[in-house]
Amino acid sequence: MSDQRTRGRVVFLGAVHEAEPALDALLGSPIVDVVAVVTATDAGARRLCGAVDLASRAERDGVPVLRTDDANSPEWVSSVRASEPDLLVVVGWNQLLRPPLLAAAARGCIGFHASLLPRHRGHAPVNWAILRGETLTGNTMMYLDPGADTGDIVDQLAVPITPDDTCATVYAKIGEAGARLLVRHLPALLDGTAPRRPQRRSDGDVLPRRTPEMGVMDWRLDAAALHDWVRALTVPYPGAFTSLAGRRVMVWAARPDPAGPGGQPGEVLAVARDGVRVACGRGELAVTSVSAPGEPPTDAAAWFTRHGIGPAALFDAVDPVVAQWARRGGRLPEAVS
């Protein structure tokens, strides 16, 4: 930075829940001016899981807001450059940035990924970690490059995943960890002395993209695995689902009973105030919140009673190939797609 400039100029780019703590940290920092916030259009935000209103927060502090769904377009790269930023900070943006935008700030472009890189590069790292039963994830701050989560690492913080966490609560912890990393390294980022640890692209793994149809529940799994499945995909994501005589039922919350005697996988064993008990491959799952597609989550027992669904009802079985695809990702064979 110039000797005559006492505060760094930062352009912030983000759109989803992880971005809020980082933006708040920057707006409250005594060493930076946030000179622009770039966020999604209203139409673009409706297509995102976990979209948040960053514009209102920025405008309260008098920060100009730029809206786009393509930050790489020449028009928007020029807009960012016109702000003369020292640093571009990217949190919760669903688009890889290209070299012209990455070069728009004097000190480079900082971004975050919700894992302990190089482990779990790619899509939906928190969701994948929970549905795989993992108990630890983290947040990595890095200098962005044109690759997917391959830039030089500045720092990392580990984040535990507890048995009661959902995707929403873990992402909240991820967001707070990112804000702490940003505050910790902000002076060094602005003067160009922040640490940089290169990643080898051959290290780690790359997670596949998840789609809403991958939320299908396979009742042959054990109760603990199905509990992980539900909490990994619940609000603000599209949700886990099962079906009854071809009718889809969204499952938003559940509680596992690994020692329950169970029954035929997918069989409704009881409809009680504390949950609808369903047999799994091993144990039982007490489903506590459900809905029809497009409706808000509601109490499971009341919903089942209202729809006349009781004990001995049997949720539909899932094709084993589809179940494997949902667990592992990748491409669904055309024969069952």
N, C-alpha and C positions, 0 to 999 in steps of 0.2 A: 504493500500500500504506500501511497505517497506520504512523505513526512508531514504534509499539511493536512492530511485527512486523519481525523481522530477516531472515526467509527467506520467499520467495514460495511460495504454495501452488499446485501444478500437478496437474491431472487429465490423465492420458495416455490416449488412445484409439487403439488399433491392433490389427492381427491378422496381418499378413504380414511377409515378410523385411525390407522397408525400415525397419520400426519398431524393430528391435533396436538399431542404433547410437544412435538418438535417445533411446530409453529408457535405455540405458546411460549416455549423456551426462547426462541429467537426474538419474539416481540417484547419479551421482558428483559432481554440482555442489554447491559449498559455499553457493550462494545460493538454493536451492529445496528444498522438501519435496514429494516426489511423494505426494499424499494419497490417490490412487486410480488404479488401472489398469483401464480398461474394455477388454475383449477379447471375442472370439467364444466362443460355446458350443462344446463338442466337436463337436456335429453341424454347426454352422455352419462350423467350421474345416475339416471334411472336404469342404466344397463350395468352398473357396477354393484357388486356385493359390498356392503358396508360403507357406502358413500356418505360423506359428511359435508356440512355447510361451512367451508373455510372462508367463503366470501364475506359473510356477516362478521366473522371474527376479525378479518383483516380490515374491513371498512370501519369498524368501531375505532381502530387505531389510525385511521386515515391512510391506510396503505392501498395503493391502486390494485385493482383486481383485473386480471386478464383471463378470459374464458376460451378454452379450446379443447377439442378432443384429439388433436394432432399437434403435439408440441414440436414436432420435427419439420413442420411446414415452413418454407422460407419466410412467410409473413411473420410467424411467431418467433422464429429465430432472430429476425430483425428487431422485433419488439423487445426481446430479452436483451439483446446487445445494446439497444437504445437506453436501457436502464443502467448501463455501465457497471455491472456487478463485479465485485471482487470474488464472490463465491456463489455458485448455484447449488442449492440444497434440494434434493429430491426424496420425498417420502410418500409411499403409497400411491405410486403412479403406475399404470398397467401397460406401459409402452416402453420398449427399448429406445434409448436415445441415440441419435446418430452423431457423427463427428462434428458437424457444424454447431449443433447446440451444446455438445460437450465442451467445445472450445470457446463458448460465448463469455465465460467468466475468467478473469485474470488468474485466479488461483485454482481453477478447475471446478469439477462437479462432484459433489459428495452424495452418496446414496446409501440405502440400507436394505438388508435382506434378512428375513425372519428365520434364520438358522445360524448355526455355527459353521460358516463356510471354511473349507470347501464342501462340507457335508450338506446335502440337500439343496443343491442349486435347483433352479427351475420354479415350477408352478406350485402354489398352495402349500408351502412348506409346513405351516402350522396344522392345517387340516390333515395332511398326510401323516405327520408325526403323531397326532392324537389317534387317528383310526388304526395306526399300527401299534398302538399301546406303548409308545415311547414316553419316558418320564422327564426328559430334558430337551430343551431347545435353546434358542438364544437369538440375539440380534447382532448382526455384523455391520459395522460402518466401513465403507470402502470408497475409494475413488472410482467413479463409474468409467467404464470403457464401452466400446460398442457391443461387447459380448453379453451373455446372460449370466450375471453374478460372477464375473471373472476378474473384476478389477482388483487393484492392490488394496489389501486390508489395512485399515487404520487401527481399529480396535474392535473388541467383541465383549459382550456380556451374556453369561448363561442365564436362562430363565427356566425354572422348574415347571413341570406339568403335573398338577396334583390330580387325584382321582375325581375330584369334583369340578375341575376346570372344563370349560367348553371352548370352542374356537373363539368366541367373543372375549372371554376372560383372559385367554392366553394372548390374543392380539392386543388387549389393553396393556398387559404386562410388557409385551414386546415394544409397544409405543412408548411407554415410560422409560424402558431401557434405552431406546434410541435417543430420547431427549437427554438422558444423563450422559450418554456418549458424546452428543453434540456439544453440550455445555462444557464437558471435560476438555475437549480438543479444539474448541472454537478459536481461542487465541492463536494456536499453532496452525490451524487451517488458514487463518487470515494472513499470517506472515510467511506461510509456505514451509514451515518446519515440522508439520505433522508427520508421524511415522508412516511408513509404507512397507507392507510385507507382500511381495508378489505371490500370486497363486499360480500353481501349475495346473493347467487345464486338464491334465490327465488324472488329477486327484479328485476325490469325492464322487458324487453321483448326481444325476440329473432327474428331477421328478417330472412325471408327465402331467399334462393338463388334466384337470377334473372338469366334468360336465354334469349338469343336473341329473341326467339319467344314470349316472354312476352312483347315485344315492340309494339304489335298490338294496333292500335288506335280505340277507340270506339267513333264514331262521335255523339252518343247520350249524351255524357258528355257535360258540358257547356264549353264555350270558355276558361275560366280561367283554368279549370282543364286540358284541352288539351294542353294549353300553358305549364303548369307545366310538363305534360307528355313528351313533346318534349324536353324541356331544361334539364330534368332529365336524358335523355338517349342519348343525342347528343354526338359528338366527345369528348373524345376518345372512347366512348362506342359504342355498335353495332347500336344504333339508333332506333327511333320510325318509324313505317311504317304503311301504309295503302295499299289498293289494288283497282285496277280499272279493272273490268272484269277479275279478277283473276291475274292481273299483279301487282306485288309488286312495291310500290313507297316508297322510304325512305324519311322521313321528318326530316330535320336537324335544321331548325330554323323557328319560327313563331311569330306572334304578336296577342294578343287577342283583340277582340272588344266585350265586354260583352253586350253592348247596341245595337249592330247591329240587324236589323230586321230578319236576317237569312232566313231559309227556311227548306226544308226537310234535316234532318241530313245527312251530307256527300255530299250534292249537291254543285257543283262548281257554285258560283254566278257571279264571274267576274275574268278575267285574266288581271291584271294591272301591271304597272311598279313597284308599291310599294308592290306587293304581289298578290297571288292567294287567293281570298276570298272564304271560304268554310263554309257552314252553320253547326252549331253545335246544340246540344240539346237546348241550350240557347245561343244566340249571334252568333258571327262569328269568325273564325280564319283566319288571313291573313298569309298564308304560304309563306315564303320568300326564303327558300333554300331546295332543294330536289335533288334526284339522283335516278338512277336505282341501284339495289343491286350491290355492288362491285365497283361502280364508285364514284369519289369524289363529294362532295356537289357542287351544282351550282345554279345559279339564278332560282327561281321557275317559274317566268313568261316566261322567255326564254325557259326553259325546256318544259313547257306545250305547248307553241306555236310550238316548234320544233316537238312535238309529236302529234300535231293536237288535243289537248284536250282543250275544251272551256266551256263556260257556259252551264249549264244543265247536264253536265257529273255528274255521281253519283258514289261516292266511295262505295265499297262493305260493306254491313252490317256485323257485327261480332256476332257470336253465343253468347248469353248472358252468358252462362256458361264459355266460353273462356274469355270473357271480364272481368268477375268477377275473374277468375284465374289470369289474367294479373295484375289486381289491387291489389290482396291480396296475391298472391304467393301460395306456397304449391304444391300439386299434381293435375294435370289436369285429370279429370275423363276419364277412358279408352274409354267411348262411344264417346267422341269428340276429343280424342288425335290422 
